[in-house]
Amino acid sequence: MHLSGITRIRVLVIIACIVIFWLLIKQFLENRAIEVEEIVIKPSGVPVVVGVYYEALCPDSKHFVIKQLKTTHDIAPQLIDIDFIPYGKATTEVKPDGSLDFNCQHGQIECEANIIHACTIDVIGDPDLRLKMVTCMIRDNIVPKDAFHRCVKENNVEVSDKIQKCYSGPHGAELLKLHGEKTHALRPRMEFVPTVTLDGGQYKQALILKNLLKEVCKIVAGRGPAPDVCVKEGLTA
């Protein structure tokens, strides 16, 4: 069977269209593959957000902040962003006049300390200085105001007046109430103090509390190439 000239032209046009369409699809898929690869690799440089739900007078909170959180930050500060939530298993009461009253697991001294921590965290913008202050105060919070003034002096804090104004006035209590709301919003609910979240997930708390850096390295390594510090410490698996 012989095809007419017009028919042959139509066939060639159809074939050309199919080839062009296939090339466009191929290019699109290759571009998508590159985008996916970039999505996997780029987040490896994004720090893990470590949410620390703690109490100022809690021995376990003290141990975690000093032995795990501060140590992890000292070794690999680029791997974590820290979000402090001082409240723990406290309760909040809003009185008829609108004022706030708190009941804390380790007594009213802890409520006072939690408010000072909340104001310190709120006022100090430098995350490194914020961690130094929390670590310093939590070492000995039995007399919260004395601990605050001692740590301000040790760390050359220039905004101490703003922090004192915060915890001496109603704003400090309002901050603690907000920390309480954030704590009560945890799912699953808090069972142990401290409770630590990594990018919002609670994972296996026992492992996080035992070796924070290792658990952070697992998350970061899952996003892309493992950071050198994780490889060096053997903490990628």
C-alpha positions in Angstrom: 0.0 0.0 0.0 1.4 3.3 -1.0 0.8 6.5 1.1 0.0 9.7 -0.7 2.3 12.7 -0.2 -0.1 14.4 2.1 -0.6 11.3 4.2 3.2 10.9 4.6 3.5 14.5 5.7 0.8 14.0 8.3 2.5 10.8 9.6 5.9 12.6 9.9 4.2 15.5 11.7 2.6 13.1 14.2 5.9 11.3 14.8 7.7 14.7 15.2 5.1 15.8 17.7 5.4 12.5 19.7 9.2 12.9 19.8 9.0 16.5 20.9 6.4 15.6 23.5 8.6 12.8 24.8 11.6 15.1 25.0 9.6 17.7 27.0 8.4 15.0 29.4 11.9 13.7 29.8 13.3 17.2 30.5 10.5 17.8 33.0 11.2 14.6 34.9 14.9 15.3 35.0 14.2 18.8 36.4 11.9 17.3 39.0 14.6 14.8 40.0 17.0 17.6 40.5 14.5 19.5 42.6 13.8 16.5 44.8 17.5 15.9 45.2 17.9 19.6 46.3 15.0 19.2 48.7 16.8 16.3 50.4 20.2 17.9 50.5 19.4 21.5 51.4 17.6 20.8 54.7 20.8 19.1 56.0 22.0 22.6 57.0 18.8 23.5 58.9 19.3 23.3 62.7 17.1 20.9 64.7 14.7 22.9 67.0 15.2 21.5 70.5 12.2 22.3 72.7 13.0 22.0 76.4 9.9 21.8 78.7 11.4 22.1 82.1 11.2 23.4 85.7 13.7 25.7 87.3 14.2 23.6 90.5 13.8 20.2 88.9 17.0 18.0 89.4 16.4 16.1 86.2 15.9 19.4 84.3 19.2 20.7 85.8 21.0 17.5 84.8 19.7 17.7 81.2 20.5 21.4 80.7 24.0 21.1 82.1 25.1 17.7 80.9 23.2 17.3 77.6 21.9 20.6 76.2 24.9 22.8 77.1 27.4 20.1 76.0 25.6 19.5 72.7 25.6 23.2 72.0 29.3 23.5 72.9 30.2 20.7 70.5 27.8 21.5 67.6 26.1 24.9 68.0 25.2 24.9 64.3 23.0 21.8 64.6 20.5 23.1 67.1 18.1 26.0 67.9 16.9 26.0 71.5 13.4 26.8 72.6 13.1 27.0 76.4 9.7 26.5 78.0 9.9 26.8 81.8 6.7 25.5 83.4 6.7 21.8 83.7 3.8 20.4 85.8 2.7 23.7 87.2 -0.9 24.9 87.1 -2.3 28.4 86.4 -5.2 30.1 88.1 -6.8 33.2 86.7 -8.3 35.1 89.6 -11.6 37.2 89.3 -9.6 40.4 89.1 -7.6 39.0 86.2 -4.4 38.4 88.1 -2.5 35.2 87.8 -1.6 32.6 90.4 0.7 29.6 89.9 1.1 26.3 91.8 4.5 24.7 91.0 5.7 21.2 91.6 8.6 22.3 93.8 6.7 25.1 95.6 6.4 28.9 95.2 10.1 29.3 95.0 10.0 27.4 91.8 7.2 29.6 90.5 9.4 32.6 91.2 12.3 31.0 89.5 10.2 29.9 86.5 9.1 33.5 86.0 12.7 34.8 86.2 13.7 32.2 83.6 10.7 33.2 81.4 11.7 36.9 81.5 15.4 36.1 80.9 14.5 34.0 77.9 12.1 36.6 76.5 14.5 39.6 76.9 17.8 38.2 75.9 17.9 37.9 72.1 21.3 36.3 71.8 20.7 32.5 71.9 24.2 31.8 73.2 23.9 34.2 76.1 20.4 32.9 76.7 21.7 29.4 77.1 24.5 30.5 79.4 22.1 32.3 81.7 19.6 29.4 81.9 22.5 27.0 82.5 24.0 29.3 85.2 20.7 29.9 87.0 19.6 26.3 87.0 22.8 25.2 88.8 21.5 26.8 92.0 18.0 28.3 91.9 17.2 27.9 95.6 17.2 31.7 96.0 16.0 32.7 92.4 16.8 36.4 92.6 20.3 35.8 94.0 20.9 33.2 91.2 19.8 35.7 88.6 22.1 38.5 89.9 25.0 36.2 90.2 24.6 34.9 86.6 24.1 38.4 85.3 27.4 39.4 86.7 29.2 36.2 85.5 27.9 36.6 82.0 28.1 40.5 81.7 24.4 40.8 80.8 23.6 44.3 79.8 19.8 44.0 79.8 19.4 43.0 83.4 17.2 46.0 84.2 14.7 45.0 81.5 14.6 41.4 82.9 14.1 42.7 86.5 11.2 44.9 85.3 9.7 41.9 83.6 9.7 39.6 86.5 8.8 42.3 89.0 5.7 43.2 87.1 2.7 41.5 85.5 4.5 40.7 82.2 6.5 37.9 83.8 3.4 36.1 85.0 1.8 36.5 81.6 4.9 34.9 80.0 4.7 32.0 82.4 1.0 31.5 81.6 1.9 31.3 77.9 4.5 28.7 78.6 1.9 26.8 80.5 -0.5 26.9 77.5 2.3 25.6 75.3 3.2 22.9 77.8 -0.5 21.7 78.0 -0.7 21.6 74.2 2.0 18.9 74.1 0.8 15.7 72.4 1.4 13.2 73.9 1.0 15.0 77.2 3.9 15.7 79.4 4.6 12.7 81.8 8.2 13.5 82.8 10.1 16.7 83.5 12.0 17.6 81.4 10.2 16.7 78.2 12.3 17.4 75.1 11.0 17.7 71.6 13.1 17.6 68.4 11.5 19.6 65.6 8.2 19.2 67.5 8.4 15.4 67.9 8.9 13.7 71.2 10.5 10.6 69.8 12.0 8.3 72.5 12.5 10.5 75.5 14.9 8.2 77.3 17.3 8.3 74.3 17.1 12.1 74.0 17.7 12.6 77.7 20.7 10.2 77.7 22.4 11.4 74.5 20.9 14.5 72.9 23.7 15.0 70.4 23.3 11.5 69.1 19.6 11.9 68.5 20.1 15.3 66.8 22.8 13.7 64.6 20.3 11.0 63.5 17.8 13.6 62.4 20.3 15.8 60.6 22.0 12.7 58.9 18.5 11.6 57.7 18.2 14.9 55.8 21.4 14.6 53.8 25.1 14.2 54.2 26.0 13.8 57.9 27.9 16.8 59.4 31.5 16.2 60.2 31.0 16.6 63.9 28.5 13.7 63.8 30.8 11.5 61.8 33.7 12.3 64.1 31.7 11.4 67.2 30.3 8.3 65.5 26.7 9.4 66.0 25.1 9.0 62.6 23.4 5.6 63.2 
